[in-house]
Structure formats: structure tokens, C-alpha cells
Amino acid sequence: VGAAGARATRNLFIGNLDHNVSEVELRRAFEKYGIIEEVVIKRPARGQGGAYAFLKFQNLDMAHRAKVAMSGRVVGRNPIKIGYGKANPTTRLFHVFFVCHTTLLFLRPIILVEAQHTSTKVLRFLVSN
């Protein structure tokens, strides 16, 4: 995959944007590559640099397809530059663990009864943890 692939995220940085490009125009240009969850456009004051945006796709595959297909294409009046943005920190793993742990505590008696009728290692693992 290479060094660029190692840093790939579902967030795309869109540079060299026309100052007048709208969220609707960006969504229209990129939505054919996947579901866009968020668009953030930054417009520095004139003379302070060009406009840029961040697009957050639903998953990495969608972001990668958009990056490959749209790099160098004209959006508004400018050819855009695309790179991967930083990954956003998430607490989802903690929430999933909490929900699973709580659910297991609730279901433990049911799982123990089920365990008597099955020999799956996964079920035994769940019961032991």
C-alpha cells in the first residue's frame, strides 16, 4: 500500500478551493463516491491563503475512491488538491465495550444455560470473561 496508504483516513483535505465554493457544490462533486457525513469549509481572509475544506466519508474505501477520482479536477474555478486529513479520535470502542460488558452481565444466566447445549469456543470465552 505504501507510505500514503498507511496514513489513509476517511477524512479528505481539499485544498486550492475557489473562495466561493459552497457546501452544496462540494457534496455534489464528491457524493458519487460515497456517503459524506460532514463538510467543513474554511475561508481565510483574502490574502491569507486559499480556501480549503474537510470532507468526512462514511468509510475509508469511499474516501480513497473520491481522492483518486477527484485529484486535480476543477471544482468551482480551481483545480483542487486532495490529501488525507487527520483521523478524528473516537470513543466508540469504549461504548461498544461498555454495552457488550453490560449485556453479558445481564445475559450471563442465559448464556450459561445455552453453554450446556453447545460446544463453541466463542460461547465459552464469553462465559469465562
DSSP file with accessible surface (Angstrom, degrees, kcal/mol):
  #  RESIDUE AA STRUCTURE BP1 BP2  ACC     N-H-->O    O-->H-N    N-H-->O    O-->H-N    TCO  KAPPA ALPHA  PHI   PSI    X-CA   Y-CA   Z-CA
    1    1 A V     >        0   0  171      0, 0.0     4,-0.6     0, 0.0     3,-0.2   0.000 360.0 360.0 360.0 -34.5    0.0    0.0    0.0
    2    2 A G  H  >  -     0   0   54      1,-0.2     4,-1.4     2,-0.2     3,-0.0  -0.190 360.0 -56.9  93.3 174.6    2.9    2.4    0.6
    3    3 A A  H  > S+     0   0   71      1,-0.2     4,-0.9     2,-0.2    -1,-0.2   0.885 132.9  53.0 -63.6 -39.5    3.5    5.3    3.0
    4    4 A A  H >4 S+     0   0   56      1,-0.2     3,-0.7     2,-0.2     4,-0.2   0.902 107.1  52.8 -64.9 -38.7    0.5    7.2    1.8
    5    5 A G  H >< S+     0   0   25     -4,-0.6     3,-1.1     1,-0.2    -1,-0.2   0.837 100.9  61.1 -65.5 -30.5   -1.8    4.2    2.4
    6    6 A A  H 3< S+     0   0   88     -4,-1.4    -1,-0.2     1,-0.3    -2,-0.2   0.793 109.2  42.2 -67.1 -27.0   -0.6    3.9    5.9
    7    7 A R  T << S+     0   0  173     -4,-0.9    -1,-0.3    -3,-0.7    -2,-0.2   0.329  85.3 131.9 -99.5   5.0   -1.9    7.4    6.7
    8    8 A A    <   +     0   0   24     -3,-1.1     2,-0.3    -4,-0.2    52,-0.1  -0.332  28.5 170.1 -62.8 137.3   -5.1    7.0    4.8
    9    9 A T        -     0   0   22      2,-0.3    76,-0.1    51,-0.1    50,-0.1  -0.870  49.0-106.9-135.4 175.5   -8.2    8.1    6.7
   10   10 A R  S    S+     0   0   65     -2,-0.3    47,-2.8    48,-0.1     2,-0.5   0.466  97.3  88.7 -85.2   1.5  -11.9    8.6    5.9
   11   11 A N  E     -A   56   0A  12     74,-0.3    74,-3.6    45,-0.2     2,-0.4  -0.873  64.2-160.0-101.1 127.6  -11.3   12.4    6.1
   12   12 A L  E     -AB  55  84A   0     43,-3.0    43,-2.3    -2,-0.5     2,-0.5  -0.886   9.9-145.6-108.7 138.0  -10.1   14.2    3.0
   13   13 A F  E     -AB  54  83A  73     70,-3.5    70,-2.2    -2,-0.4     2,-0.6  -0.876  14.8-161.4 -94.9 126.9   -8.4   17.6    2.9
   14   14 A I  E     -AB  53  82A   0     39,-3.2    39,-2.2    -2,-0.5     3,-0.3  -0.947  15.2-177.0-114.2 113.3   -9.5   19.6   -0.2
   15   15 A G  E     + B   0  81A   5     66,-3.8    66,-1.9    -2,-0.6    37,-0.2  -0.584  53.7  38.2-108.9 170.8   -7.1   22.4   -1.0
   16   16 A N  E    S+     0   0A  72     35,-0.3    -1,-0.2    64,-0.2    36,-0.2   0.826  77.5 172.2  60.5  36.4   -6.9   25.2   -3.6
   17   17 A L  E     -A   51   0A   3     34,-2.1    34,-1.0    -3,-0.3     2,-0.2  -0.483  40.8-107.9 -76.2 144.7  -10.6   25.7   -3.3
   18   18 A D    >   -     0   0   11     57,-0.6     3,-1.8    60,-0.2    -1,-0.1  -0.500  29.7-126.4 -61.8 133.2  -12.4   28.6   -5.0
   19   19 A H  T 3  S+     0   0   30      1,-0.3    -1,-0.1    -2,-0.2    33,-0.1   0.749 107.8  53.3 -58.3 -23.5  -13.4   31.0   -2.2
   20   20 A N  T 3  S+     0   0  105     31,-0.1    -1,-0.3     2,-0.0     2,-0.1   0.416  76.9 123.5 -95.6   2.3  -16.9   31.0   -3.5
   21   21 A V    <   -     0   0    1     -3,-1.8     2,-0.2    54,-0.1    -4,-0.0  -0.408  50.1-147.6 -66.7 136.7  -17.5   27.2   -3.5
   22   22 A S     >  -     0   0   42     -2,-0.1     4,-2.1     1,-0.1     5,-0.2  -0.581  24.6-111.3-101.6 166.3  -20.4   26.1   -1.4
   23   23 A E  H  > S+     0   0   89      1,-0.2     4,-2.9     2,-0.2     5,-0.2   0.897 119.5  56.0 -60.3 -39.9  -21.1   23.0    0.7
   24   24 A V  H  > S+     0   0   84      1,-0.2     4,-2.7     2,-0.2    -1,-0.2   0.925 107.0  48.6 -59.9 -44.4  -23.7   22.0   -1.8
   25   25 A E  H  > S+     0   0   73      2,-0.2     4,-2.2     1,-0.2    -1,-0.2   0.914 112.7  48.1 -63.3 -42.1  -21.2   22.2   -4.7
   26   26 A L  H  X S+     0   0    0     -4,-2.1     4,-2.0     2,-0.2     5,-0.2   0.938 112.8  47.6 -64.1 -46.5  -18.7   20.1   -2.8
   27   27 A R  H  X S+     0   0   70     -4,-2.9     4,-2.8     1,-0.2    -2,-0.2   0.930 111.7  51.0 -59.6 -44.4  -21.2   17.5   -1.9
   28   28 A R  H  < S+     0   0  155     -4,-2.7     4,-0.4    -5,-0.2    -1,-0.2   0.900 111.7  47.5 -61.0 -40.0  -22.5   17.3   -5.5
   29   29 A A  H  < S+     0   0   21     -4,-2.2    -1,-0.2    -5,-0.2    -2,-0.2   0.842 125.1  28.4 -70.2 -32.6  -18.9   16.9   -6.8
   30   30 A F  H >< S+     0   0    0     -4,-2.0     3,-2.1    -5,-0.2     4,-0.3   0.633  93.6  86.8-107.2 -16.6  -18.0   14.1   -4.3
   31   31 A E  G >< S+     0   0  114     -4,-2.8     3,-1.3     1,-0.3    -3,-0.1   0.744  76.8  71.2 -66.2 -18.7  -21.2   12.3   -3.3
   32   32 A K  G 3  S+     0   0  144     -4,-0.4    -1,-0.3     1,-0.3     3,-0.1   0.690  96.3  55.1 -68.5 -13.4  -21.0    9.9   -6.2
   33   33 A Y  G <  S-     0   0   37     -3,-2.1     2,-0.3     1,-0.3    -1,-0.3   0.529 124.1 -59.2 -96.9  -7.9  -18.0    8.2   -4.4
   34   34 A G  S <  S-     0   0   16     -3,-1.3     2,-0.5    -4,-0.3    -1,-0.3  -0.907  73.3 -38.7 154.3-178.8  -19.9    7.6   -1.2
   35   35 A I        -     0   0   93     -2,-0.3    23,-2.2    -3,-0.1     2,-0.6  -0.613  47.4-151.2 -79.4 123.2  -21.8    8.9    1.8
   36   36 A I  E     -C   57   0A  16     -2,-0.5    21,-0.3    21,-0.2     3,-0.1  -0.861  13.5-177.1 -97.0 119.6  -20.4   12.2    3.1
   37   37 A E  E     +     0   0A  80     19,-3.1     2,-0.3    -2,-0.6    20,-0.2   0.765  66.4  10.1 -86.9 -28.4  -21.0   12.6    6.8
   38   38 A E  E     -C   56   0A  87     18,-1.3    18,-2.6     2,-0.0     2,-0.4  -0.992  52.7-164.7-156.0 142.6  -19.6   16.1    7.3
   39   39 A V  E     -C   55   0A  16     -2,-0.3     2,-0.5    16,-0.2    16,-0.2  -0.999   9.2-178.5-128.7 126.5  -18.3   19.0    5.3
   40   40 A V  E     -C   54   0A  44     14,-2.4    14,-2.5    -2,-0.4     2,-0.5  -0.989   7.2-166.3-126.1 119.4  -16.3   21.8    6.8
   41   41 A I  E     -C   53   0A  35     -2,-0.5     2,-0.5    12,-0.2    12,-0.2  -0.920   1.9-162.4-108.1 131.5  -15.2   24.7    4.6
   42   42 A K  E     -C   52   0A  95     10,-3.4    10,-2.3    -2,-0.5    -2,-0.0  -0.958   5.6-174.3-114.0 127.9  -12.5   27.2    5.8
   43   43 A R        -     0   0  120     -2,-0.5     8,-0.1     8,-0.2     3,-0.1  -0.827  11.4-157.8-123.5  91.3  -12.2   30.5    4.1
   44   44 A P        -     0   0   36      0, 0.0     3,-0.1     0, 0.0     5,-0.1  -0.220  39.6 -81.8 -60.8 158.2   -9.2   32.6    5.3
   45   45 A A    >   -     0   0   70      1,-0.1     3,-2.5     3,-0.1     4,-0.1  -0.249  64.7 -78.4 -58.0 148.9   -9.3   36.3    4.8
   46   46 A R  T 3  S+     0   0  169      1,-0.3    -1,-0.1     2,-0.1     4,-0.1  -0.218 122.8  21.4 -50.8 135.2   -8.3   37.4    1.3
   47   47 A G  T 3  S+     0   0   80      2,-0.2    -1,-0.3    -3,-0.1     3,-0.1   0.368 102.6  92.1  85.1  -5.3   -4.5   37.4    1.0
   48   48 A Q  S <  S-     0   0  147     -3,-2.5     2,-0.2     1,-0.4    -2,-0.1   0.200 103.4 -70.8-103.8  13.8   -4.2   34.9    3.9
   49   49 A G        -     0   0   44     -5,-0.1    -1,-0.4    -4,-0.1    -2,-0.2  -0.419  63.4 -60.0 116.9 166.1   -4.2   31.8    1.8
   50   50 A G        -     0   0   44     -2,-0.2   -32,-0.1     1,-0.1     2,-0.1  -0.308  55.4 -93.4 -82.3 165.6   -6.7   29.9   -0.2
   51   51 A A  E     +A   17   0A   1    -34,-1.0   -34,-2.1    -8,-0.1   -35,-0.3  -0.407  46.2 177.8 -72.7 152.3   -9.9   28.3    0.9
   52   52 A Y  E     - C   0  42A  77    -10,-2.3   -10,-3.4   -36,-0.2     2,-0.3  -0.951   9.6-158.4-149.5 168.5   -9.9   24.6    1.9
   53   53 A A  E     -AC  14  41A   0    -39,-2.2   -39,-3.2    -2,-0.3     2,-0.4  -0.961  13.4-137.6-147.5 162.6  -12.3   22.0    3.2
   54   54 A F  E     -AC  13  40A  75    -14,-2.5   -14,-2.4    -2,-0.3     2,-0.5  -0.995  16.5-166.2-122.7 131.0  -12.5   18.7    5.0
   55   55 A L  E     -AC  12  39A   1    -43,-2.3   -43,-3.0    -2,-0.4     2,-0.6  -0.979   6.1-156.1-115.8 128.9  -14.9   16.0    3.9
   56   56 A K  E     -AC  11  38A  34    -18,-2.6   -19,-3.1    -2,-0.5   -18,-1.3  -0.923  12.5-162.2-106.9 115.6  -15.6   13.1    6.2
   57   57 A F  E     - C   0  36A   0    -47,-2.8   -21,-0.2    -2,-0.6   -47,-0.1  -0.525  31.0-111.8 -89.7 164.0  -16.8   10.0    4.3
   58   58 A Q  S    S+     0   0   87    -23,-2.2     2,-0.3    -2,-0.2   -22,-0.1   0.843  95.2   2.1 -65.6 -32.7  -18.6    7.1    5.9
   59   59 A N  S  > S-     0   0   63    -24,-0.2     4,-1.7   -49,-0.1     5,-0.1  -0.950  75.5-102.3-150.5 171.0  -15.6    4.8    5.4
   60   60 A L  H  > S+     0   0   82     -2,-0.3     4,-2.9     1,-0.2     5,-0.2   0.865 114.3  58.2 -63.9 -39.9  -12.1    4.7    4.1
   61   61 A D  H  > S+     0   0   92      1,-0.2     4,-2.4     2,-0.2    -1,-0.2   0.921 107.1  47.9 -60.0 -43.6  -12.9    3.0    0.8
   62   62 A M  H  > S+     0   0   24      2,-0.2     4,-2.1     1,-0.2    -1,-0.2   0.925 113.0  48.4 -62.4 -44.6  -15.3    5.8   -0.1
   63   63 A A  H  X S+     0   0    0     -4,-1.7     4,-2.6     1,-0.2    -2,-0.2   0.919 111.2  50.3 -63.3 -42.7  -12.7    8.4    0.8
   64   64 A H  H  X S+     0   0   88     -4,-2.9     4,-2.6     2,-0.2     5,-0.2   0.929 109.8  49.7 -63.4 -44.7  -10.0    6.6   -1.2
   65   65 A R  H  X S+     0   0  112     -4,-2.4     4,-2.4    -5,-0.2     5,-0.2   0.919 112.5  48.1 -60.3 -41.8  -12.2    6.4   -4.4
   66   66 A A  H  X S+     0   0    0     -4,-2.1     4,-2.7    -5,-0.2     5,-0.3   0.924 111.1  50.7 -65.4 -42.2  -13.0   10.1   -4.1
   67   67 A K  H  X S+     0   0   53     -4,-2.6     4,-1.5     2,-0.2    -2,-0.2   0.941 113.5  44.1 -61.5 -47.7   -9.4   11.0   -3.7
   68   68 A V  H  < S+     0   0   98     -4,-2.6    -1,-0.2     1,-0.2    -2,-0.2   0.933 119.6  41.7 -64.0 -44.8   -8.2    9.0   -6.7
   69   69 A A  H  < S+     0   0   29     -4,-2.4    -2,-0.2    -5,-0.2    -1,-0.2   0.842 120.8  38.7 -74.7 -32.6  -11.0   10.2   -8.9
   70   70 A M  H >< S+     0   0    8     -4,-2.7     3,-2.3    -5,-0.2    10,-0.3   0.595  76.8 121.9-101.6 -10.7  -11.1   13.9   -8.0
   71   71 A S  T 3< S+     0   0   56     -4,-1.5    10,-0.2     1,-0.3     3,-0.1  -0.325  90.0   6.0 -56.9 125.0   -7.4   14.9   -7.5
   72   72 A G  T 3  S+     0   0   48      8,-2.0    -1,-0.3     1,-0.3     9,-0.1   0.310  97.5 134.0  84.8  -8.6   -6.7   17.7   -9.9
   73   73 A R    <   -     0   0  133     -3,-2.3     7,-2.9     6,-0.2     2,-0.5  -0.376  61.8-108.2 -72.3 154.7  -10.3   18.1  -11.1
   74   74 A V  E     +D   79   0B  95      5,-0.3     2,-0.4    -3,-0.1    -1,-0.1  -0.719  35.6 178.1 -87.5 125.3  -11.8   21.6  -11.3
   75   75 A V  E >  S-D   78   0B   9      3,-2.3     3,-1.3    -2,-0.5     2,-0.6  -0.996  73.1 -21.8-125.1 123.0  -14.4   22.4   -8.6
   76   76 A G  T 3  S-     0   0   39     -2,-0.4    -2,-0.1     1,-0.2   -59,-0.0  -0.706 130.7 -36.0  74.6-117.3  -15.7   25.9   -8.9
   77   77 A R  T 3  S+     0   0  175     -2,-0.6    -1,-0.2     2,-0.0    -3,-0.1   0.389 122.2  75.4-117.3   0.4  -13.0   27.7  -10.8
   78   78 A N  E <  S-D   75   0B  49     -3,-1.3    -3,-2.3    -5,-0.0     2,-0.4  -0.908  78.1-117.8-119.7 146.0   -9.9   25.9   -9.4
   79   79 A P  E     -D   74   0B  67      0, 0.0    -5,-0.3     0, 0.0     2,-0.2  -0.643  44.6-133.8 -73.7 126.6   -8.2   22.6   -9.8
   80   80 A I        -     0   0    2     -7,-2.9    -8,-2.0    -2,-0.4     2,-0.4  -0.495   9.3-143.9 -88.0 155.4   -8.3   21.0   -6.4
   81   81 A K  E     -B   15   0A 145    -66,-1.9   -66,-3.8   -10,-0.2     2,-0.4  -0.957  19.4-161.0-114.0 136.0   -5.6   19.3   -4.4
   82   82 A I  E     +B   14   0A  21     -2,-0.4     2,-0.3   -68,-0.2   -68,-0.2  -0.963  18.1 156.8-126.5 135.6   -6.6   16.3   -2.2
   83   83 A G  E     -B   13   0A  21    -70,-2.2   -70,-3.5    -2,-0.4     2,-0.4  -0.897  47.1 -87.1-140.4 170.7   -4.9   14.7    0.7
   84   84 A Y  E     -B   12   0A  49     -2,-0.3   -72,-0.3   -72,-0.2     2,-0.1  -0.674  41.6-143.6 -81.6 135.8   -5.9   12.6    3.6
   85   85 A G        -     0   0   10    -74,-3.6   -74,-0.3    -2,-0.4     2,-0.1  -0.330  34.6 -75.2 -85.8 176.3   -6.9   14.5    6.7
   86   86 A K        -     0   0  184     -2,-0.1     2,-0.2     1,-0.1    -1,-0.2  -0.429  50.8-106.8 -71.4 147.9   -6.2   13.5   10.3
   87   87 A A        -     0   0   70     -2,-0.1    -1,-0.1    -3,-0.1   -78,-0.0  -0.505  33.3-122.4 -71.6 141.1   -8.3   10.8   11.8
   88   88 A N        -     0   0   80     -2,-0.2    -1,-0.1     1,-0.1    -3,-0.0  -0.731  27.0-115.0 -84.6 133.1  -10.8   12.0   14.3
   89   89 A P        -     0   0  129      0, 0.0     2,-0.3     0, 0.0    -1,-0.1  -0.329  37.7-164.1 -63.8 149.3  -10.4   10.5   17.8
   90   90 A T        -     0   0   98      1,-0.1     4,-0.1     0, 0.0     3,-0.1  -0.956  31.4-159.0-136.1 154.4  -13.4    8.4   18.8
   91   91 A T     >  +     0   0   91     -2,-0.3     4,-2.1     1,-0.1     3,-0.2   0.193  66.5 108.3-110.5  12.7  -14.8    6.9   22.0
   92   92 A R  H  > S+     0   0  166      1,-0.2     4,-2.9     2,-0.2     5,-0.2   0.882  72.5  57.1 -60.3 -39.4  -16.9    4.3   20.1
   93   93 A L  H  > S+     0   0  141      1,-0.2     4,-2.6     2,-0.2    -1,-0.2   0.936 107.7  48.6 -59.5 -42.7  -14.6    1.4   21.2
   94   94 A F  H  > S+     0   0  127      1,-0.2     4,-2.9     2,-0.2    -1,-0.2   0.937 112.0  48.9 -61.7 -45.9  -15.3    2.3   24.8
   95   95 A H  H  X S+     0   0  102     -4,-2.1     4,-2.8     2,-0.2     5,-0.2   0.913 111.1  49.5 -62.1 -41.7  -19.0    2.5   24.2
   96   96 A V  H  X S+     0   0   86     -4,-2.9     4,-2.9     2,-0.2     5,-0.2   0.937 112.2  48.5 -63.3 -44.1  -19.1   -0.9   22.4
   97   97 A F  H  X S+     0   0  127     -4,-2.6     4,-3.2    -5,-0.2     5,-0.3   0.947 112.6  48.3 -59.9 -47.5  -17.1   -2.5   25.3
   98   98 A F  H  X S+     0   0  117     -4,-2.9     4,-2.8     2,-0.2     5,-0.2   0.940 113.9  45.7 -60.4 -46.5  -19.4   -1.0   27.9
   99   99 A V  H  X S+     0   0   84     -4,-2.8     4,-2.8     2,-0.2    -1,-0.2   0.938 115.8  46.4 -63.2 -44.7  -22.6   -2.1   26.1
  100  100 A C  H  X S+     0   0   66     -4,-2.9     4,-2.7    -5,-0.2    -2,-0.2   0.931 114.1  47.6 -64.3 -44.3  -21.1   -5.6   25.5
  101  101 A H  H  X S+     0   0   78     -4,-3.2     4,-2.3    -5,-0.2    -2,-0.2   0.942 114.6  45.9 -62.9 -45.9  -19.9   -6.0   29.1
  102  102 A T  H  X S+     0   0   61     -4,-2.8     4,-2.1    -5,-0.3    -2,-0.2   0.924 113.2  50.2 -62.9 -42.2  -23.3   -4.8   30.5
  103  103 A T  H  X S+     0   0   62     -4,-2.8     4,-2.9    -5,-0.2    -1,-0.2   0.912 109.3  51.6 -63.3 -42.0  -25.2   -7.0   28.1
  104  104 A L  H  X S+     0   0   35     -4,-2.7     4,-1.5     2,-0.2    -1,-0.2   0.903 107.8  52.1 -63.1 -39.9  -23.0  -10.0   29.1
  105  105 A L  H  < S+     0   0   99     -4,-2.3    -1,-0.2     1,-0.2    -2,-0.2   0.924 114.2  43.7 -61.1 -40.7  -23.7   -9.4   32.8
  106  106 A F  H  < S+     0   0  158     -4,-2.1     4,-0.3     1,-0.2    -2,-0.2   0.901 120.5  40.4 -69.2 -40.5  -27.4   -9.3   32.0
  107  107 A L  H  X S+     0   0   56     -4,-2.9     4,-3.0     1,-0.2     3,-0.4   0.520  83.6 103.0 -89.4  -4.1  -27.3  -12.4   29.7
  108  108 A R  H  X S+     0   0   85     -4,-1.5     4,-2.8     1,-0.2     5,-0.2   0.891  81.9  48.6 -50.4 -47.6  -24.8  -14.5   31.8
  109  109 A P  H  > S+     0   0   81      0, 0.0     4,-1.8     0, 0.0    -1,-0.2   0.927 114.7  46.2 -61.3 -37.4  -27.5  -16.8   33.2
  110  110 A I  H  > S+     0   0   99     -3,-0.4     4,-2.5    -4,-0.3    -2,-0.2   0.928 112.7  49.8 -68.9 -42.0  -29.0  -17.3   29.7
  111  111 A I  H  X S+     0   0   19     -4,-3.0     4,-2.8     1,-0.2    -1,-0.2   0.906 107.9  54.3 -64.0 -40.2  -25.5  -17.9   28.2
  112  112 A L  H  X S+     0   0   80     -4,-2.8     4,-0.9    -5,-0.3    -1,-0.2   0.919 110.1  46.3 -62.3 -40.3  -24.7  -20.4   31.0
  113  113 A V  H >< S+     0   0   80     -4,-1.8     3,-0.8    -5,-0.2     4,-0.4   0.944 114.0  48.5 -65.1 -44.6  -27.8  -22.4   30.2
  114  114 A E  H >< S+     0   0  104     -4,-2.5     3,-1.9     1,-0.2     4,-0.3   0.871 102.1  64.3 -61.7 -37.1  -27.0  -22.2   26.4
  115  115 A A  H >< S+     0   0   30     -4,-2.8     3,-0.9     1,-0.3    -1,-0.2   0.798  92.4  62.7 -61.8 -26.3  -23.5  -23.3   27.1
  116  116 A Q  T << S+     0   0  153     -4,-0.9    -1,-0.3    -3,-0.8    -2,-0.2   0.752 108.2  43.2 -68.6 -20.1  -24.8  -26.7   28.3
  117  117 A H  T <  S+     0   0  139     -3,-1.9     2,-0.3    -4,-0.4    -1,-0.2   0.288 112.9  51.6-110.1   7.0  -26.2  -27.3   24.8
  118  118 A T    <   -     0   0   48     -3,-0.9     0, 0.0    -4,-0.3     0, 0.0  -0.947  54.2-155.5-141.4 162.4  -23.3  -26.1   22.7
  119  119 A S        +     0   0   87     -2,-0.3     2,-0.2     4,-0.0    -4,-0.1   0.128  44.9 138.7-123.8  20.8  -19.6  -26.7   22.3
  120  120 A T     >  -     0   0   69      1,-0.1     4,-1.7     2,-0.0     5,-0.1  -0.445  49.2-143.8 -73.3 137.3  -18.5  -23.4   20.6
  121  121 A K  H  > S+     0   0  176      1,-0.2     4,-2.5     2,-0.2     5,-0.2   0.844  98.8  59.3 -66.0 -35.2  -15.3  -21.9   21.9
  122  122 A V  H  > S+     0   0  104      2,-0.2     4,-2.6     1,-0.2    -1,-0.2   0.938 105.1  48.2 -61.8 -45.0  -16.7  -18.4   21.4
  123  123 A L  H  > S+     0   0   31      1,-0.2     4,-2.4     2,-0.2    -1,-0.2   0.929 111.7  49.8 -63.9 -40.4  -19.5  -19.0   23.8
  124  124 A R  H  X S+     0   0  146     -4,-1.7     4,-2.4     1,-0.2    -1,-0.2   0.899 110.0  51.5 -63.6 -40.9  -17.2  -20.5   26.4
  125  125 A F  H  X S+     0   0  125     -4,-2.5     4,-1.5     2,-0.2    -2,-0.2   0.940 110.1  48.9 -60.4 -45.7  -14.9  -17.4   26.0
  126  126 A L  H  < S+     0   0   59     -4,-2.6    -2,-0.2     1,-0.2    -1,-0.2   0.907 112.1  48.4 -62.2 -41.5  -17.9  -15.1   26.6
  127  127 A V  H  < S+     0   0   24     -4,-2.4    -1,-0.2     1,-0.2    -2,-0.2   0.916 111.4  49.7 -67.4 -38.6  -19.0  -17.0   29.6
  128  128 A S  H  <        0   0   87     -4,-2.4    -1,-0.2    -5,-0.2    -2,-0.2   0.729 360.0 360.0 -74.6 -22.3  -15.5  -17.1   31.1
  129  129 A N     <        0   0   92     -4,-1.5    -1,-0.2    -5,-0.2    -3,-0.1   0.206 360.0 360.0 -96.7 360.0  -15.0  -13.3   30.7
